[in-house]
C-alpha cells in the first residue's frame, strides 16, 4: 500500500513539473525601445523578426513601444531584447553597447539614459 501511495505522489509531482514548463506559443509582449525615425523602425522590426519564433513585430515611433507576438518554445523575451540591443537600440531590459550605438546612422541617435 505504501508503495502505491509513493508512486502516485511521484507521478503527480512529475505531471505538475511538466505542466509548469509548458511555453506560450503566442506570447504577447511589449517593451520600450529607444529610437527616433523610420530607419530605426525598420532596423528594430528587422532585428525582432530575425529572432526565431517572432510572428509579429511592430515598433511605434511616437511611443517607442515594440509590440511582439513570440513563440516561447523557440526563443525568449531575453533573446529578443538582446537582438534589439545588438543593432544599437536600448530596450527597457538591455542596453546596447557603446560600439553598437555609435554604429547607428546620425539621424538614428537618440538621447541615452
MITI-413497 format. One line per field, with one value per residue: x, y, z of N, C-alpha, C, O in turn; residue number from 1. Coordinates in Angstrom, 1 decimal, m for minus. Last residue first. Example, Ala and Ser with C-alpha at 12.3 -4.5 7.8 and 13.67 -1.06 7.14 Angstrom:
<recs>
nxx <- 12.8;13.2
nyy <- m2.2;m5.7
nzz <- 7.1;7.8
caxx <- 13.7;12.3
cayy <- m1.1;m4.5
cazz <- 7.1;7.8
cxx <- 12.9;13.2
cyy <- 0.0;m3.3
czz <- 7.9;7.8
oxx <- 13.4;14.2
oyy <- 1.1;m3.3
ozz <- 8.0;8.5
i <- 2;1
</recs>
This chain:
<recs>
nxx <- 20.0;20.6;18.8;19.7;20.5;19.6;21.1;23.5;23.2;25.1;27.5;27.1;25.8;27.9;29.6;28.2;25.5;22.2;20.7;17.6;15.0;14.2;16.8;18.7;20.0;21.9;21.6;21.7;19.2;17.7;18.8;18.1;15.3;15.0;16.1;14.2;12.0;13.2;12.2;10.5;8.6;7.4;6.8;5.3;4.5;5.2;5.8;7.5;7.2;7.6;5.5;6.3;6.9;6.4;7.0;6.0;6.0;5.1;6.5;9.5;10.9;14.2;14.7;14.2;12.2;13.9;15.4;13.2;12.4;14.7;15.0;12.6;12.8;15.1;14.1;12.2;13.4;14.4;14.6;14.3;11.6;9.6;7.5;5.3;4.0;2.1;2.9;2.0;2.9;4.4;5.5;5.5;6.4;4.2;3.7;5.9;5.3;2.9;3.8;5.5;3.6;2.2;4.2;4.7;2.2;2.0;4.2;3.3;1.1;2.3;3.9;1.9;0.8
nyy <- 57.2;58.9;60.2;58.7;58.4;58.5;60.2;58.9;55.3;53.4;52.9;53.6;51.3;49.4;50.6;50.6;48.1;48.7;47.3;45.7;46.5;48.5;48.8;50.7;49.7;48.3;45.7;44.5;45.2;43.2;40.9;41.1;41.0;38.3;36.9;37.6;36.3;33.4;30.8;28.6;28.7;31.2;33.0;36.3;39.3;42.6;46.0;48.6;52.1;54.7;56.4;57.2;54.8;51.5;48.4;45.1;41.8;38.4;36.1;34.7;32.4;33.8;37.0;38.6;40.3;42.2;43.3;44.6;46.4;48.0;48.9;50.4;52.3;53.7;54.9;56.5;57.4;56.9;54.9;52.5;50.6;48.9;46.1;43.4;40.4;37.6;34.4;31.9;29.6;29.4;26.2;24.3;23.8;23.1;20.4;19.1;19.3;17.7;15.2;14.7;14.7;12.3;10.4;10.5;9.7;7.1;6.0;6.2;4.5;2.1;1.6;1.3;m1.2
nzz <- m21.7;m24.8;m27.4;m30.5;m33.8;m36.4;m37.9;m38.1;m37.8;m35.3;m34.0;m31.4;m30.5;m30.6;m28.7;m26.4;m26.5;m25.3;m22.4;m21.7;m20.9;m22.5;m25.0;m27.3;m30.4;m31.9;m32.4;m29.9;m28.9;m30.2;m29.1;m26.5;m26.6;m27.5;m25.4;m23.4;m24.3;m26.2;m28.6;m29.0;m27.2;m27.4;m30.0;m29.8;m31.0;m29.8;m29.9;m28.6;m28.4;m28.8;m29.5;m32.1;m33.5;m32.6;m34.2;m34.3;m35.2;m35.1;m34.5;m33.6;m33.8;m33.8;m34.8;m37.0;m36.1;m34.7;m36.8;m38.1;m36.2;m36.1;m38.7;m39.1;m37.1;m37.9;m40.2;m39.1;m35.7;m33.1;m30.0;m27.5;m26.6;m24.2;m25.0;m24.8;m26.1;m26.1;m27.1;m28.3;m26.9;m23.8;m22.5;m19.6;m17.1;m15.6;m16.4;m15.3;m12.5;m12.5;m13.2;m11.0;m8.9;m9.7;m9.5;m6.7;m5.7;m6.6;m5.3;m2.7;m2.8;m3.4;m1.1;0.8;0.0
caxx <- 19.9;20.7;19.4;18.7;21.0;19.0;19.7;23.4;23.3;23.9;27.4;27.9;25.1;26.7;30.1;28.6;26.9;23.1;21.3;19.0;15.7;14.0;15.4;18.4;18.9;22.2;21.6;22.8;20.3;17.4;18.8;19.5;15.9;14.5;16.7;15.6;12.0;12.6;13.2;11.7;9.2;8.4;6.6;6.5;3.9;5.7;4.8;7.7;6.8;8.8;5.5;5.9;7.9;5.7;7.6;5.6;6.7;4.7;5.4;8.7;9.7;13.3;14.7;15.3;11.8;12.9;16.1;14.0;11.5;14.2;16.1;12.9;11.6;15.1;15.2;11.7;13.0;13.8;14.9;14.7;12.8;10.1;8.6;5.5;5.0;2.1;3.1;1.6;3.2;3.4;5.8;4.9;7.4;4.8;2.7;5.8;6.5;2.9;2.9;6.0;4.7;1.5;3.5;5.7;2.7;1.0;4.2;4.6;0.9;1.3;4.5;2.8;0.0
cayy <- 57.5;57.7;60.6;59.2;58.5;57.4;60.6;60.1;56.5;53.9;52.4;54.5;52.6;49.2;50.4;51.9;48.5;48.4;48.5;45.5;45.5;48.7;48.4;50.3;50.3;49.6;46.6;44.3;45.9;44.7;41.1;41.1;42.2;39.4;36.8;38.0;37.7;34.1;31.8;28.8;27.4;30.9;31.6;35.4;38.0;41.4;45.0;47.5;50.8;53.9;55.9;58.1;55.8;52.8;49.4;46.5;42.8;39.7;36.0;36.0;32.4;32.6;36.2;37.7;39.2;41.4;42.6;43.5;45.4;47.4;48.2;49.2;51.4;52.9;53.9;55.4;57.7;58.2;55.2;53.8;50.6;50.2;46.8;44.8;41.1;39.0;35.3;33.2;29.7;30.0;27.5;24.5;24.1;24.4;21.5;19.2;19.9;19.1;15.9;14.7;15.7;13.6;10.6;10.8;11.1;8.1;6.0;6.8;5.9;2.6;1.8;2.4;0.0
cazz <- m20.2;m23.9;m26.1;m29.5;m32.5;m35.5;m37.6;m37.3;m38.6;m35.9;m35.4;m32.3;m30.6;m31.4;m30.1;m26.9;m26.2;m26.4;m23.0;m22.2;m20.2;m21.1;m24.5;m25.9;m29.7;m31.4;m33.6;m30.8;m28.4;m30.5;m30.6;m26.8;m26.1;m28.3;m26.7;m23.3;m24.4;m25.1;m28.1;m29.9;m27.4;m26.3;m29.6;m29.8;m30.7;m30.4;m29.6;m29.5;m27.9;m28.6;m28.1;m31.1;m33.4;m32.8;m33.3;m34.7;m34.5;m35.4;m35.5;m33.6;m33.1;m34.0;m33.6;m37.1;m37.0;m34.0;m35.7;m38.8;m36.6;m34.9;m38.1;m40.0;m37.1;m36.6;m40.3;m39.9;m37.1;m33.4;m31.4;m27.9;m27.3;m24.7;m24.3;m25.2;m25.3;m26.5;m26.1;m28.8;m28.4;m24.6;m23.0;m20.9;m18.1;m15.3;m16.7;m16.7;m13.0;m12.1;m14.1;m12.4;m8.9;m9.6;m10.8;m7.7;m5.4;m7.0;m6.8;m3.1;m2.4;m4.3;m2.4;0.9;0.0
cxx <- 21.1;20.6;19.4;19.5;20.0;19.5;19.0;22.0;23.0;24.1;26.1;27.8;25.8;25.9;28.9;28.9;27.2;24.5;22.2;19.5;17.2;14.8;15.3;17.0;18.7;21.1;21.6;22.8;21.5;18.6;18.6;19.7;17.4;15.2;16.3;16.4;13.4;12.6;12.4;12.7;10.5;9.1;7.8;6.2;5.1;4.7;5.1;6.6;6.9;8.4;6.8;6.0;7.5;6.7;6.9;6.2;6.4;5.5;5.0;7.8;8.9;12.1;13.7;15.4;13.0;12.5;15.1;14.8;12.2;13.3;15.6;14.0;12.0;14.0;15.3;12.9;12.5;13.2;14.2;15.0;13.1;11.4;9.0;6.7;5.2;3.0;3.0;1.7;2.8;3.8;4.6;5.1;6.8;5.8;3.3;4.8;6.4;4.1;2.8;5.1;5.3;2.5;2.9;5.2;3.8;1.5;3.2;4.6;2.1;1.1;3.5;3.4;0.9
cyy <- 56.9;58.1;59.3;59.5;59.2;57.6;59.6;60.4;57.7;55.1;52.9;54.1;53.5;50.5;50.2;51.7;49.9;48.8;48.0;46.8;45.4;47.7;48.7;49.9;49.8;50.3;48.0;45.2;45.7;45.5;42.6;41.4;42.3;40.7;37.9;37.9;38.3;35.6;32.5;29.8;27.5;29.6;31.3;34.0;37.0;40.2;43.8;46.4;49.7;52.5;55.1;57.6;56.8;53.9;50.8;47.4;44.2;40.7;37.4;35.9;33.7;32.7;35.0;36.7;38.2;40.1;41.7;42.7;44.2;46.2;47.4;48.3;50.2;51.9;53.1;54.4;56.4;58.4;56.5;53.9;52.0;50.0;48.1;45.3;42.5;39.8;36.8;34.2;31.1;30.2;28.0;26.0;24.4;24.8;22.9;20.3;20.1;19.9;17.4;15.4;15.8;14.8;12.0;11.1;11.5;9.5;7.1;7.0;6.7;4.1;2.5;2.7;1.3
czz <- m19.5;m22.5;m25.2;m28.2;m31.6;m34.1;m36.6;m37.0;m37.7;m36.8;m36.1;m33.8;m31.5;m31.6;m31.0;m28.4;m26.9;m26.0;m24.1;m22.9;m20.5;m20.3;m23.1;m25.7;m28.3;m30.6;m33.2;m32.0;m29.3;m30.0;m30.9;m28.3;m26.5;m27.9;m27.6;m24.6;m24.2;m25.3;m26.9;m29.4;m28.3;m26.4;m28.6;m29.3;m30.9;m30.0;m30.5;m29.0;m29.0;m28.1;m27.7;m29.7;m32.2;m32.5;m33.6;m33.7;m35.1;m34.6;m36.0;m34.8;m33.1;m33.2;m33.9;m35.9;m37.2;m34.8;m34.9;m37.7;m37.3;m35.3;m36.9;m39.3;m38.0;m36.6;m39.0;m40.1;m37.8;m34.8;m31.8;m29.4;m27.8;m25.4;m24.9;m24.3;m25.8;m25.5;m26.6;m27.7;m29.0;m26.0;m23.8;m21.3;m19.5;m16.4;m16.6;m17.1;m14.6;m12.6;m13.8;m13.3;m10.3;m9.7;m10.8;m9.0;m6.4;m6.8;m7.3;m4.6;m2.9;m4.1;m3.5;m0.5;0.0
oxx <- 21.2;21.0;18.3;20.6;19.5;19.0;17.9;21.7;22.4;25.1;25.9;28.0;25.1;25.3;28.8;28.6;26.5;24.7;23.0;18.8;18.0;15.3;16.3;16.1;18.6;21.2;21.5;23.9;22.3;19.0;19.3;20.6;17.9;15.7;17.1;17.2;13.7;13.2;11.3;13.9;11.3;10.1;8.9;5.4;5.7;4.2;5.3;6.7;6.4;9.2;7.0;6.4;8.4;7.3;6.9;5.9;6.5;5.8;4.6;8.2;7.8;12.1;12.6;16.2;12.7;12.4;15.4;14.8;11.9;13.4;15.9;13.8;11.7;14.2;15.6;12.6;12.5;12.6;13.6;15.7;12.3;12.4;8.6;6.8;5.2;2.7;3.7;0.7;3.3;4.8;3.8;4.8;7.6;6.0;3.0;5.1;6.9;4.0;2.7;5.6;5.6;2.3;3.0;5.6;3.8;1.3;3.5;5.0;2.0;1.0;4.0;3.6;0.6
oyy <- 57.0;59.2;58.8;59.1;60.3;56.8;59.9;61.0;57.6;55.9;52.7;55.0;54.2;50.8;50.7;52.6;50.3;49.7;47.1;47.4;45.0;48.0;49.1;50.5;48.6;51.5;48.9;45.4;46.6;46.4;43.2;42.1;43.3;41.5;38.5;38.8;39.3;36.1;32.3;29.7;26.7;29.3;31.2;33.8;36.9;40.2;43.9;46.0;49.9;51.8;54.8;58.4;57.2;53.9;51.1;47.4;44.4;40.5;37.6;35.8;33.7;32.9;35.2;35.8;37.1;39.0;40.6;41.5;43.1;45.1;46.2;47.1;49.0;50.7;51.9;53.2;55.3;59.4;57.1;52.9;52.6;49.5;48.3;45.0;42.7;39.8;37.1;34.9;31.4;30.7;27.3;26.9;24.7;26.0;23.8;21.0;21.1;21.0;18.2;16.2;16.9;15.7;12.8;12.1;12.6;10.4;7.9;8.1;7.8;4.9;3.3;3.9;2.2
ozz <- m18.3;m22.1;m24.9;m28.1;m32.0;m33.2;m36.1;m35.9;m36.7;m36.6;m37.3;m34.6;m32.3;m32.6;m32.2;m29.2;m27.8;m25.2;m23.9;m23.7;m19.6;m19.2;m22.4;m26.3;m28.0;m30.3;m34.0;m32.6;m29.4;m30.7;m31.8;m28.7;m26.9;m28.8;m28.3;m24.9;m24.7;m26.2;m26.6;m29.7;m28.3;m25.8;m29.0;m28.4;m31.9;m28.9;m31.7;m27.9;m30.1;m27.5;m26.6;m28.8;m31.5;m31.4;m34.8;m32.5;m36.3;m33.4;m37.1;m35.9;m32.6;m32.0;m34.3;m35.9;m37.5;m34.3;m34.6;m37.9;m37.1;m34.7;m36.7;m39.4;m37.5;m36.2;m39.1;m40.1;m37.2;m35.0;m31.0;m29.9;m28.4;m24.8;m26.1;m23.2;m27.0;m24.3;m27.6;m27.4;m30.1;m26.4;m24.4;m20.5;m20.4;m16.6;m17.3;m18.1;m15.1;m13.1;m14.7;m14.1;m10.8;m10.4;m11.7;m9.7;m6.8;m7.6;m8.2;m5.1;m3.5;m5.0;m4.3;m0.9;m0.7
i <- 113;112;111;110;109;108;107;106;105;104;103;102;101;100;99;98;97;96;95;94;93;92;91;90;89;88;87;86;85;84;83;82;81;80;79;78;77;76;75;74;73;72;71;70;69;68;67;66;65;64;63;62;61;60;59;58;57;56;55;54;53;52;51;50;49;48;47;46;45;44;43;42;41;40;39;38;37;36;35;34;33;32;31;30;29;28;27;26;25;24;23;22;21;20;19;18;17;16;15;14;13;12;11;10;9;8;7;6;5;4;3;2;1
</recs>
